[in-house]
Amino acid sequence: MSPGTGERLTTFIGRDDMLRDVRSLVGSSRLVTLTGTGGVGKTRLALELIERTRHLFADGGVFVDLASLAGAAAVAPAMVSALEVADQSTRTPLEQLCRHLVGKAMLLVIDNCEHVLDEVADLVSELLDVAPALRIVTTSREPLGLASEQVFPVGPLDLPEAVRLLVDRTRHQVPDFAVTEANHDDVERLCATLDGLPLAIELAATRLRSLSVSQLLERLDHRFQLLKGDVRGRLPRHQALWDLVDWSHELCGAEERLLWTRLSVFRGSLDLAAAEAVCGFGNLAPERLLDVLDQLVAKSIVIAESGGAEMRYRMLVTMREYAAEKLDQSGEADELSRRHRDHYLARAESMVAAWCGPGQPAALAAMRRDHANVLAGLEWSTTTTGEEEQAAAFGSLLRYHWIAGGFLSDGRRWLERILALDLGRTPEHGAALWVAAWVCLIQGDRQAGSVHLEHGRALALELEDEHLLAHVDAWTGIHGLFSGNLGPAIAAFRRALVTFEKVGDDAAAQTAMFQLAMAEYFEVGPTEALATCREVLALSAPRGEGWCRAYTLWIAGMCHWRLGDQVSARAAAVEALELQRDFQDGICIALTLELTSWIAAANDHLENSAALFGAATAVWRLLGTDIDAFGPDISADSRRIVSHVDAAIGHPQAERLREAQRGLDRVGAVMLGLGTAAVATGSPRDSPLTKREQQVAELVAEGLSNRQIAEQLVISNRTVDGHLERILAKLEVRSRTQVATWVMGQRS
């Protein structure tokens, strides 16, 4: 049987690396199975493999397509036909195949095996036994399950390959189609929304003869109605995306279909505990869920991804949306949504309850991974009548996720959406108000923060809720601190601390204490602020608490800096940044990098100071806020140091060093900070680099491109490339950013 005409005549786009890997496997294993979801391109990869390798086998290669077979009994006859076996005897088809293939050195590709899996597995096992020189490649949505089988998962196209495929296939319909500056973002978004799934992209390409890319994007909420085709030679189930996915659904058992449907309530990825808690009920017992989930992974419905200590699971958007339509028809949608929300609400409650201890970084990392599901839970809570109180509780319990996790904008948007609901006069309403005030104040919107605090204070007094009133006082203190009203801020913090200590809210008390130290630093002086910092550090150490500790170290570092003790200032900053390796709290990272910039300037390491300020600015940009949000006093110090550095080394040089850090993420910024601040003041360390390599490394640290370095040193681009390759090897690093970090350390 020959493959579909459409697939044979189209250009093979991308996946050259994947093709090389499969060829290598075929060289070392006699049975290779290409697995993957429907429409991912298994057949096209197999076709290209046989075209490029048949000459390597004495008896060539044969492609056998089983897609149209109605049942298992037709497998052997179909292969007899494809191999053109000249045997008119009364032997069975299997006997004919074995007799024909004995002594043959051949590549046999068997396509679309998933619906006749057991029959194919038995037949392949027999053929490999009788024909030692035979190599077999099969394609299936799940493995054959043979001991000798080498499974090769075929995943979606990466973004550049997906764009290339869309352009190529669209040009079959619209010859002048091109990616332009005007449509570039829409093209990339379209390919990403289609999961990089080749079939979906090819079906979308047929629509681009009558729709623009942006119009097609707008209609993808109805992808199954939209993505239909009529390509001669293509299998009926490949003519429409729905039919292709429906074929996978038909191949699943009852429990597999049920779990697939229920998993559509999740967004992004999930862990096993979430799947068991949300989906394990009724006709699918929790103890059965792992086995059923494993079967969906095997069938390429669910993708399993290594997430460190535990696996994460996700579905392509196409698979999830198909299942979501099934869920809407099942009558379980509301129950699943509530179970889903309750699961992530419980995780938020646990995070807050255990916050003041050693599990903070792990809790933040876990909630970051669950961010898409958290938002889905909030969406259902805010749009479902009767769930308003739970929405307010959920939004406020995510306080550390919004602030320390780096999701200020999402937090602001969802909390304000929650506060627009009819929440009643409840403690949950009050909690949403003070958490919303916190987010607004960190963003620098003191006016909005003030309004939320005013409403929160009125509600706390009405409810006679002293704990709620203490929270309002604490964030009123921050409002005063950030506004420059330091005396009232200190009084507010102290009022809040009395109540927090009375009710045993240790997490809130430590937060209020380090904020009190910050206010004291500007109002009373660094000596008094250091005393408060020592109290916080003494409280945090026995518990293994690190979040408040990192902020307190930053404040202590500022105190030492102002007192002229740059060694102690540097030590405090380094410890704070070391904690941020795990926390990745952008606010603390940016504030501490600002401090390291000041310390570098105090030690006359002015280029380092500029680079560190640039790293802080890069993190501020990621967060959507800046140093000005934290009050006039600290922003004045920051501007003063910047002006000092500009005057000392010249604004153009300083600005170039700052801009060179623009692309840093939080991890890269921490690395840069540690690479400069952790090195004690003194003479440069011995360098393993030659004089010319040192020059190149210095210019890399200043943000110059290879071409600019070549121009400045009057050498060729190729010579610069060679120098950089040797620099990376000698320093045992992998990136230009790490080279820059090393250079900064040399300068310190």
C-alpha positions in Angstrom: 0.0 0.0 0.0 1.3 3.4 -0.9 1.1 6.5 1.3 -1.3 9.3 0.6 -0.5 11.3 -2.5 -0.7 14.7 -0.7 2.0 13.6 1.8 4.3 12.3 -0.8 4.3 15.4 -2.9 4.7 18.0 -0.2 8.1 19.4 0.9 9.6 17.9 4.0 9.9 20.9 6.4 12.4 20.9 9.3 13.1 17.9 11.6 16.4 17.1 10.0 17.9 16.5 13.4 15.0 14.2 14.3 15.5 12.4 11.0 19.2 11.9 11.8 18.3 10.5 15.2 15.8 8.0 13.8 18.3 6.9 11.1 20.8 6.3 13.9 18.3 4.2 15.9 17.5 2.1 12.8 21.2 1.4 12.5 21.4 0.1 16.1 17.9 -1.4 16.6 16.0 -3.7 14.4 12.6 -2.4 15.5 11.8 1.3 15.9 8.4 2.7 16.6 7.6 6.3 16.0 4.9 7.4 18.5 3.0 10.6 18.8 -0.5 12.1 18.7 -2.5 12.1 15.5 -1.4 14.7 13.0 2.0 15.2 14.6 3.8 14.1 11.4 4.8 10.5 12.1 3.9 9.4 8.6 5.7 12.2 7.0 8.8 11.5 9.0 8.6 7.8 8.1 8.2 8.6 4.4 11.2 10.8 4.4 13.2 8.1 6.3 12.4 5.5 3.7 13.2 7.9 0.8 16.6 8.7 2.2 17.7 5.3 3.4 16.3 2.7 1.1 19.5 2.7 -0.9 21.4 1.6 2.2 19.5 -1.8 2.1 20.3 -4.5 -0.5 16.6 -5.2 -1.0 15.5 -1.6 -0.7 12.6 -0.3 1.4 8.8 -0.9 1.4 6.1 1.3 2.9 2.9 -0.4 4.2 0.0 1.8 5.2 -2.6 0.1 7.5 -4.8 3.2 8.1 -7.7 2.0 6.0 -7.9 -1.5 7.4 -11.2 -2.4 9.0 -9.8 -5.1 11.3 -6.9 -7.1 12.6 -7.4 -10.0 10.2 -6.5 -7.8 7.2 -3.0 -6.9 8.5 -1.0 -9.8 7.0 -2.8 -9.8 3.6 -2.2 -6.0 3.4 1.5 -6.6 3.9 1.5 -9.4 1.3 0.0 -7.0 -1.2 2.4 -4.1 -0.3 5.5 -6.4 -0.7 4.1 -7.8 -3.9 4.7 -11.4 -2.7 4.5 -13.8 -5.7 3.0 -16.8 -3.9 -0.2 -18.4 -5.3 0.0 -21.4 -2.9 -2.4 -22.3 -0.2 0.0 -21.0 2.5 -1.4 -18.4 5.0 -0.5 -14.8 4.5 1.9 -15.0 7.4 3.6 -18.0 6.0 3.9 -16.2 2.6 5.5 -13.2 4.3 8.0 -15.3 6.3 9.0 -17.2 3.2 9.4 -14.0 1.2 11.5 -12.2 3.7 13.9 -14.9 4.7 17.4 -13.7 3.7 16.2 -10.2 2.7 18.1 -7.1 3.9 15.3 -4.6 3.8 13.7 -1.6 5.6 10.0 -2.2 6.2 7.9 0.8 7.3 4.5 -0.1 8.7 2.3 3.0 9.1 -0.8 3.7 11.3 -0.7 0.6 13.5 -2.7 1.9 16.5 -6.1 0.3 15.6 -4.5 -3.1 14.9 -1.8 -3.0 17.5 -1.9 -6.6 18.8 -1.9 -8.1 15.3 1.0 -6.0 14.2 3.0 -6.8 17.3 2.6 -10.5 16.7 3.4 -10.3 13.1 6.4 -8.0 13.6 7.8 -10.4 16.2 7.5 -13.3 13.9 9.1 -11.5 10.9 12.1 -10.3 13.0 12.7 -13.9 14.1 12.8 -15.3 10.5 14.6 -12.5 8.8 17.7 -11.4 10.7 18.7 -8.7 8.2 15.2 -7.1 8.3 14.7 -3.7 9.9 11.2 -2.5 10.8 10.0 1.0 11.5 6.3 1.3 12.7 4.2 4.4 13.4 1.6 4.3 16.0 -0.1 6.4 18.7 1.2 3.9 21.2 4.1 1.4 21.3 3.7 -2.2 20.2 4.9 -3.3 23.6 7.7 -5.7 22.3 10.8 -6.2 24.4 13.0 -5.5 21.3 11.2 -2.2 20.4 13.0 1.1 20.5 10.4 3.8 21.0 11.0 7.3 19.4 8.4 10.0 20.5 7.6 12.4 17.7 6.5 15.7 19.2 5.1 18.9 17.7 7.2 21.2 15.5 9.2 23.9 17.3 8.1 27.5 16.5 10.5 28.2 13.7 9.7 24.9 11.9 6.0 25.5 12.4 6.2 28.9 10.8 8.2 27.5 7.9 5.6 24.8 7.4 2.7 27.3 7.5 4.4 29.5 4.9 5.3 26.6 2.6 1.8 25.1 2.7 0.0 28.5 2.4 2.0 29.3 -0.7 0.4 26.3 -2.4 -2.9 28.3 -2.1 -1.6 31.9 -2.0 1.7 32.1 -3.9 2.7 35.5 -2.7 2.1 34.8 1.0 5.0 35.9 3.2 5.8 36.7 6.8 6.1 40.4 7.1 6.7 42.9 9.9 3.0 43.5 10.0 1.9 39.9 10.4 4.9 38.3 12.1 3.5 38.2 15.6 0.2 36.9 14.4 1.9 34.1 12.4 3.9 33.0 15.4 0.8 33.2 17.7 -1.2 31.1 15.2 1.5 28.4 15.0 1.8 28.3 18.8 -2.0 28.2 19.2 -2.1 25.2 16.8 0.4 23.4 19.1 3.0 23.2 16.3 0.8 20.2 15.1 1.6 19.7 11.4 -1.9 18.6 10.4 -3.5 21.5 12.1 -1.1 23.9 10.4 -1.7 22.4 7.0 -5.5 22.7 7.5 -5.1 26.3 8.7 -3.0 27.0 5.5 -6.0 26.1 3.4 -8.1 28.7 5.2 -5.5 31.5 4.5 -6.7 31.6 0.9 -9.9 33.4 2.2 -8.9 34.7 5.7 -6.0 36.8 6.9 -3.8 35.4 9.7 -5.4 37.7 12.3 -8.9 36.7 11.2 -8.0 33.0 11.4 -6.6 33.6 14.9 -9.8 35.3 16.0 -11.8 32.2 15.0 -9.7 29.5 16.5 -12.0 29.2 19.5 -14.0 27.1 17.1 -11.0 25.2 15.6 -12.8 22.0 15.0 -15.4 23.7 12.8 -12.8 25.9 11.1 -10.0 23.4 10.4 -11.5 21.2 7.7 -10.0 20.4 4.3 -10.7 18.6 1.1 -7.3 17.3 -0.1 -7.4 14.5 -2.6 -5.5 11.4 -1.5 -5.7 12.3 2.2 -7.4 9.9 4.6 -11.0 10.9 5.5 -10.0 11.4 9.2 -7.2 13.7 8.1 -9.6 15.9 6.3 -10.8 17.6 9.5 -9.1 18.1 12.9 -12.1 16.8 14.8 -12.2 13.6 12.8 -8.5 13.0 13.5 -8.9 13.5 17.3 -12.2 11.5 17.3 -10.3 8.6 15.8 -8.0 8.6 18.9 -11.0 8.8 21.1 -12.5 5.7 19.5 -9.3 3.8 20.2 -9.6 4.5 23.9 -11.3 2.3 26.5 -14.2 3.7 28.7 -11.9 4.7 31.6 -9.4 6.3 29.3 -12.2 8.4 27.6 -13.5 9.4 31.0 -10.1 10.6 32.3 -9.3 12.3 29.0 -12.6 14.2 29.3 -12.0 15.1 33.0 -8.4 16.3 32.4 -9.7 19.0 30.1 -10.6 21.0 33.2 -6.8 21.7 33.7 -4.9 24.4 32.0 -1.2 24.1 31.3 0.5 21.2 33.1 -0.5 19.3 36.3 1.0 16.7 38.7 -0.3 13.3 39.6 -1.7 14.4 43.0 -3.8 17.0 41.2 -5.1 14.5 38.7 -6.0 12.1 41.5 -7.7 14.7 43.6 -9.7 16.3 40.8 -10.5 13.4 38.5 -10.5 10.3 40.8 -14.2 9.9 41.8 -17.3 8.1 40.6 -16.7 5.7 37.8 -12.9 6.4 38.0 -11.5 5.5 41.4 -8.4 7.3 42.6 -6.4 4.1 42.9 -7.1 3.4 39.2 -6.1 6.8 38.0 -2.4 6.2 37.6 -2.9 3.2 35.4 -5.4 5.0 33.2 -3.2 8.0 33.0 -0.3 5.8 31.9 -2.4 4.4 29.1 -3.2 7.9 27.9 0.5 8.7 27.9 1.1 5.6 25.9 -1.5 6.6 23.4 0.0 10.0 23.0 -3.1 11.7 24.3 -1.3 13.1 27.4 2.3 14.2 27.3 4.5 13.3 30.3 7.3 15.7 31.0 10.1 15.5 33.6 9.6 18.2 36.2 12.5 17.5 38.5 11.5 15.2 41.4 8.1 14.4 39.8 6.5 14.1 36.4 4.2 16.7 35.0 1.4 16.0 32.5 -0.2 18.1 29.9 -2.3 17.9 26.8 -2.0 19.8 23.5 -4.6 22.5 23.2 -6.2 20.6 20.4 -6.6 17.5 22.6 -7.8 19.5 25.5 -10.4 21.5 23.6 -11.8 18.3 22.0 -12.2 16.8 25.6 -13.7 20.1 26.8 -16.5 19.7 24.3 -17.0 16.2 25.6 -17.0 17.5 29.2 -19.7 20.0 28.3 -21.9 17.2 27.1 -21.1 15.0 30.1 -23.0 16.9 32.8 -19.8 16.8 35.0 -18.5 20.3 34.1 -19.5 22.1 37.2 -18.4 19.3 39.5 -15.0 19.1 37.8 -14.5 22.9 37.9 -15.4 23.0 41.6 -13.1 20.1 42.5 -10.3 21.8 40.4 -10.8 25.1 42.1 -10.9 23.5 45.6 -7.7 21.6 44.9 -5.7 24.7 44.1 -7.4 26.7 46.8 -6.3 24.1 49.3 -2.7 24.4 48.0 -2.9 28.2 48.4 -4.2 27.7 52.0 -1.3 25.3 52.7 1.2 27.7 51.3 0.1 30.5 53.6 -0.3 28.2 56.7 3.3 26.8 56.3 4.8 30.0 55.0 7.0 30.8 57.9 9.4 27.9 57.5 11.9 26.2 55.2 9.4 25.2 52.5 9.0 28.7 51.0 11.1 28.3 47.8 9.5 24.9 47.0 6.0 26.4 47.6 6.7 29.3 45.3 8.2 27.1 42.6 5.2 24.7 42.8 2.7 27.6 42.6 4.5 29.0 39.6 4.2 25.7 37.8 0.5 25.7 38.7 -0.1 29.3 37.6 -2.3 28.5 34.6 -4.5 26.3 36.8 -4.7 28.9 39.5 -6.0 31.4 37.0 -8.5 28.9 35.7 -9.7 28.3 39.3 -10.1 32.1 39.8 -12.0 32.4 36.4 -14.5 29.8 37.4 -14.9 31.3 40.9 -15.5 34.8 39.7 -18.0 33.8 37.0 -20.1 31.3 39.0 -22.9 32.5 41.2 -22.5 31.7 44.8 -18.7 31.3 44.6 -17.8 35.0 45.3 -16.6 34.4 48.9 -14.4 31.6 47.8 -13.0 33.8 45.0 -12.1 36.4 47.6 -10.4 33.8 49.8 -8.5 32.3 46.9 -7.3 35.7 45.6 -6.0 36.8 49.0 -4.4 33.4 49.9 -2.3 33.7 46.7 -0.6 36.8 48.3 2.9 35.3 48.2 2.4 34.0 44.7 1.5 37.4 43.4 4.3 39.3 45.2 7.2 36.9 45.7 6.3 34.7 42.8 6.5 37.6 40.3 2.9 37.9 39.2 2.1 41.4 40.2 0.1 42.3 37.1 -2.0 39.1 37.3 -2.6 39.7 41.0 -3.7 43.2 40.5 -6.1 42.2 37.7 -7.7 39.3 39.5 -8.0 41.0 42.9 -9.7 44.0 41.4 -12.0 41.7 39.4 -12.8 40.0 42.7 -13.4 43.2 44.5 -15.9 44.2 41.9 -18.1 41.3 42.9 -20.9 41.4 45.5 -18.7 40.0 48.3 -20.7 41.1 51.4 -19.2 42.4 54.6 -17.0 39.4 55.4 -13.4 38.7 56.6 -12.7 37.3 53.1 -13.6 40.6 51.6 -11.3 42.4 54.0 -8.4 40.0 53.1 -8.9 40.7 49.4 -8.7 44.4 50.1 -5.4 44.4 52.0 -3.8 42.0 49.6 -4.9 44.2 46.7 -3.5 47.2 48.5 -0.1 45.4 48.9 0.0 44.6 45.2 -0.9 48.2 44.2 1.7 49.7 46.5 4.5 47.5 45.1 3.4 48.6 41.6 3.8 52.2 42.7 0.1 53.0 42.5 -0.3 54.6 46.0 -3.6 56.2 45.2 -5.3 52.8 44.4 -3.6 51.3 47.4 -4.9 54.0 49.7 -8.5 53.5 48.5 -8.3 49.7 49.2 -6.8 50.4 52.7 -9.6 52.9 53.5 -12.3 50.4 52.6 -10.4 47.7 54.5 -10.2 49.9 57.7 -13.9 50.6 57.6 -14.7 46.9 57.2 -12.3 45.9 60.0 -13.9 48.4 62.4 -17.4 47.3 61.4 -16.6 43.6 61.9 -14.5 44.5 65.1 -11.8 42.3 63.6 -8.5 43.2 65.2 -6.5 40.8 63.0 -7.9 42.4 59.8 -7.2 45.9 61.3 -3.6 44.9 62.0 -3.1 43.9 58.3 -4.6 47.3 57.3 -2.2 49.0 59.7 0.8 47.2 58.3 0.1 48.1 54.7 -0.9 51.6 55.8 2.7 51.7 57.2 4.0 50.7 53.8 1.9 53.4 52.1 3.5 55.9 54.5 7.0 54.6 53.9 6.6 54.7 50.1 5.1 58.2 50.3 7.9 59.6 52.5 5.6 59.9 55.6 8.0 58.0 57.8 6.8 58.9 61.4 3.2 57.8 60.8 4.5 54.7 59.0 6.6 53.6 62.0 3.6 54.1 64.3 1.4 52.0 62.0 3.9 49.2 61.9 4.2 49.1 65.6 0.4 49.0 66.1 0.2 46.1 63.7 3.1 44.2 65.4 1.3 44.3 68.8 -1.7 42.5 67.3 0.2 40.1 65.1 2.2 38.9 68.1 -1.0 38.7 70.2 -2.8 36.4 67.7 0.4 34.5 66.8 0.6 35.5 63.1 4.4 35.0 62.9 4.6 35.4 59.1 2.8 38.8 59.2 4.9 39.9 62.2 8.2 39.2 60.5 7.1 41.0 57.3 6.0 44.0 59.3 9.3 44.0 61.3 11.6 44.1 58.2 9.4 46.9 56.8 9.7 48.7 60.1 13.4 48.4 59.8 13.3 50.0 56.4 11.3 52.9 57.7 13.7 53.3 60.6 16.6 53.3 58.2 15.3 56.5 56.6 13.7 58.2 59.6 15.8 57.3 62.6 19.1 56.0 61.2 21.0 52.9 60.2 22.0 51.9 63.8 18.4 51.6 65.0 17.4 49.9 61.8 20.2 47.3 62.2 18.9 46.5 65.7 15.5 45.7 64.2 17.1 43.7 61.4 18.9 41.6 64.0 15.6 40.8 65.7 14.1 39.6 62.4 17.2 37.5 61.6 17.1 35.9 65.1 13.4 35.0 64.6 13.9 33.6 61.1 16.9 31.4 61.6 15.5 28.7 63.9 12.5 28.2 61.6 14.5 28.0 58.4 12.5 31.0 57.1 14.2 32.7 54.1 11.9 35.1 52.4 11.8 37.8 55.2 15.4 36.9 55.9 16.5 37.9 52.4 14.7 41.3 52.6 16.1 41.9 56.1 19.6 41.1 54.8 19.1 43.7 52.0 18.1 46.3 54.6 21.0 45.4 56.9 23.3 45.7 53.9 22.0 49.2 53.3 22.6 50.1 56.9 26.2 48.8 56.7 26.7 50.7 53.4 25.5 54.0 54.9 27.7 53.4 58.0 30.7 52.9 55.7 31.2 49.2 56.4 31.4 47.9 52.8 32.7 44.5 53.8 29.6 43.8 56.0 27.4 45.4 53.4 28.8 43.1 50.7 28.4 40.0 52.9 24.7 40.8 53.6 24.0 41.4 49.9 25.7 38.2 48.9 23.7 36.2 51.5 20.5 37.8 50.2 21.3 36.9 46.6 22.3 33.4 47.6 18.8 33.0 49.0 17.4 34.3 45.7 18.9 31.4 43.8 16.0 29.4 45.1 13.3 32.1 45.7 13.7 34.0 42.5 11.7 36.9 44.1 12.2 39.6 41.5 11.5 42.5 43.9 14.2 41.3 46.4 16.6 40.6 43.6 16.2 44.1 42.0 16.5 45.9 45.4 19.6 43.9 46.4 21.2 44.5 43.0 20.6 48.2 43.5 22.5 47.8 46.8 25.4 45.9 45.2 25.6 48.8 42.6 26.0 51.3 45.5 28.6 49.1 47.2 30.6 48.8 44.0 30.5 52.5 43.6 31.7 53.0 47.2 34.7 50.7 46.4 35.4 52.7 43.2 34.4 49.7 41.0 32.4 52.1 38.8 32.0 49.8 35.8 30.7 47.1 38.0 28.3 49.6 39.6 26.9 50.5 36.1 26.5 46.9 35.1 24.8 46.0 38.4 22.4 48.9 38.1 21.6 47.6 34.5 20.8 44.2 35.9 18.5 45.6 38.5 16.7 47.7 35.8 16.3 44.5 33.7 14.5 42.8 36.6 12.4 45.9 37.3 11.2 45.8 33.7 10.2 42.1 34.1 8.2 43.0 37.1 6.5 46.1 35.7 7.6 48.4 38.5 10.8 50.3 39.5 12.7 51.7 42.5 10.5 54.8 42.6 7.6 52.7 43.9 9.6 52.2 47.1 9.6 55.8 48.2 11.4 59.1 47.5 14.3 58.4 49.9 15.5 55.2 48.3 15.0 56.4 44.7 17.0 59.6 45.6 19.9 57.4 46.7 19.7 55.4 43.5 19.7 58.5 41.3 22.6 59.9 43.2 24.8 56.8 42.6 23.9 56.7 38.9 24.9 60.4 38.6 28.2 59.7 40.4 29.0 56.8 38.1 28.1 58.8 35.0 30.3 61.7 36.1 33.3 59.3 36.9 33.4 57.1 33.7 31.2 59.1 31.4 27.5 58.7 30.6 28.0 56.8 27.2 30.3 54.2 28.8 28.0 53.8 31.9 24.9 53.6 29.7 26.5 50.9 27.5 27.3 48.8 30.5 23.8 49.2 31.9 22.1 48.4 28.5 24.3 45.3 28.1 22.3 43.7 30.9 18.9 44.4 29.4 18.2 40.8 28.4 18.9 39.3 31.8 16.2 37.3 33.5 16.0 36.9 37.3 18.4 33.9 37.3 20.9 35.7 35.1 20.7 38.8 37.3 21.4 36.9 40.4 24.4 35.2 38.8 25.7 38.6 37.8 25.2 40.0 41.2 27.0 37.1 42.9 29.8 37.1 40.4 30.6 40.7 41.3 29.6 41.2 44.9 31.0 37.9 46.2 34.6 38.7 45.3 36.5 40.4 48.0 38.0 43.8 47.3 41.6 43.4 46.1 43.8 42.8 43.1 42.4 40.9 40.2 42.8 37.1 40.3 45.1 35.4 37.9 43.4 35.0 34.5 43.7 31.9 32.3 43.1 34.0 29.3 45.7 35.4 26.9 46.0 39.2 26.5 43.9 39.2 23.4 41.3 36.9 24.9 41.1 39.1 27.9 40.4 42.1 25.6 37.6 40.2 23.9 36.1 39.1 27.2 36.2 42.7 28.5 34.3 43.9 25.4 31.8 41.1 25.7 31.1 42.3 29.3 30.5 45.8 27.9 27.7 44.4 25.7 29.5 44.6 22.3 28.5 42.1 19.6 31.1 40.0 17.8 31.0 42.4 14.8 31.6 45.4 17.1 34.4 43.7 18.9 36.0 42.9 15.5 35.8 46.5 14.4 37.2 47.8 17.7 40.1 45.4 17.8 40.6 45.5 14.0 40.4 41.8 13.5 38.1 39.6 11.5 34.7 38.3 12.7 36.0 34.7 12.4 38.9 35.6 14.7 36.5 36.9 17.3 34.5 33.8 17.0 37.6 31.7 17.6 38.6 33.8 20.6 35.1 33.5 22.2 35.0 29.8 21.7 38.4 29.4 23.5 37.2 31.8 26.3 34.1 29.7 26.9 36.2 26.6 27.1 38.9 28.0 29.4 36.3 29.6 31.8 34.1 26.5 31.6 31.0 28.5 30.9 28.4 28.4 28.2 27.1 31.9 27.5 28.2 35.5 27.0 26.4 36.4 30.2 28.6 34.1 32.2 31.7 35.5 30.5 30.5 39.0 31.6 29.9 37.7 35.1 33.5 36.4 35.2 34.9 39.7 34.0 32.9 41.6 36.6 34.4 39.3 39.2 37.9 40.0 37.9 37.3 43.7 38.2 36.0 43.5 41.8 
